[in-house]
Amino acid sequence: MKRNDLILGVLVMVVWGLNFSVIKLGVNEINPLLLTALRFTLATFPAIFFVKRPNVSWLYLIAYGWLFAIGIWGMATWSIQAGLSAGMASVLLQMNVVFGLFLGYFLLKETLSINKIIGSGLAIIGLSLCLTVTDGSVTQSGLILILSAALAWSLASIIVKKAAPKQVFAFSLWAMACAPIPLFLIVYFQAGHLPFTTLSTQLNGHVIFSVLFQAYPVTLLGYWIWNRLLVSYPLSTVAPFTLLVPIFGLLGGALFYQEDISAITVVASICVISGVFVGFLNIRYLSKA
């Protein structure tokens, strides 16, 4: 990999990891799903008017957009508002890899290699250890929400495989544009008109920064660079970069919110990250075969 691309890849992981702390900054002020809706509104408009719609079915665009924006980031954002620490949210979202392996096996008839089985076992051990954390960084509702986000990520990956878009960035942009209106409706049915009528008084510097950071560096710029790397290099070269996200997520939580990183949290995080890494080793092995 070229040096500049390597640096860009690491910088994107830094941004994605710190994003969990930035999300926490926003949900401390406003409804988490409203925050997510604002993020994807700014991320897609007006950019969508300058990008041609990809040649894929609207069904795939809507399904991916709802899973990505509502399922992944709506639930992940909500999990932080529900008491899950920013650092643990970044770690537990990696469980999408484990869910993806089993969904791929049952739905796509993909094979489960020994590496993937061992990696899944390690990640599940890490998840089990998270259930024993008593320092306040993990809550029951937060855990359920972040695991729902991880499952949605796996389902979204299957949609991408089925859609097989040739214009990946256009596909992501148009799909995400399908999400803001449903998100606004969910907020309304969940909490009524109050989140909207009080929004003008809640749009302080923290909220504005949170929305803008999520919309542009994280979503538009981050996924543009990521998709370019995916096109330029083998998946086995690019995919392991994502292992850096929970590391920077934990560091961000500790730095900005003084979130406690206890011994059990470290062990659980290592198990989850190691499990994901072992799964990637199999990809690397196959790429050389």
C-alpha positions, 0 to 999 in steps of 0.5 A: 500500500502506498504511504499516503493511502496508509496514512489516509486509512489510519486517519479515517480509523481515528475519525471513526473511533473518535466519532463515538465520543462525538456522538455522546457529545450530541446525545447529552443534549438532544434525542439520539434518533433526531441527532442521527436524522440530522446527521444523514440529512446533512450528509446527503443533501445537497450532495445527492444532487451532484451524484447520479443515482446508481443502476440498482433497484430502489428496493436495495437502496431503501433496504440498505439506507434504513439498515445503515442509518436507522439500524446501525447508527440510530441504534448505536447512537441510542445505545450511548444515550442509554448509558453504554460508554463511547468506548464500549460502544465502539468495541461491541459494534465489532460483533457485526463480524461475528453476526455476519459470519453466521448470517453468511453461513445460513443465508448465503451458504458461505463456508465457516473456516476454522479461523472464522470459528475460532475468531467468533469464539473469542469475540463471544467470550469478549461479549460475555465478559462485557456482561460482567462489567460493573463500572457503569460502562455497560448497561442492559439497554445499551447492550441490547441496542448496540448488538441490534446495531451490529446485527443491522450492520451484518444485514446491510452487508448482505444487501450490498452483496445482493445489490452488487453496486458498481458505483459504491459511493453513489449507492451509499449516498442515495441509500442514506438519502432514504433514511432521514424522513423515516428517522424523523417519523420514528422520533415523532411517534416515539416522543411526539412533537417535543424534540422538534419544538425544543430543537432550536433551543438545544442547538448549541455548539456541542450539538452543531459540532456533533452533527457536522462532524458525523455528517462530513468527516465521518460519513461523506469524507470517511466513506469516500476514502474508505471506498476508494481504498476498497477499490484500489487494494485487496479486501485482505489489505484494507479490512484489518484497518477497522481493528483500529476503530475500537482502540481509538474509540476507547482512547477517545472515551477515556480522554474526553469523558474520563471513562474508566478502562478497567482490567475486565474491560481491557480483557473483553476488548482484546477478546473481541478485537482478537476475534475479528483479527483472527477472522481476517487472517483467513481472508489473507490466507485465501488471498494468497492461495 
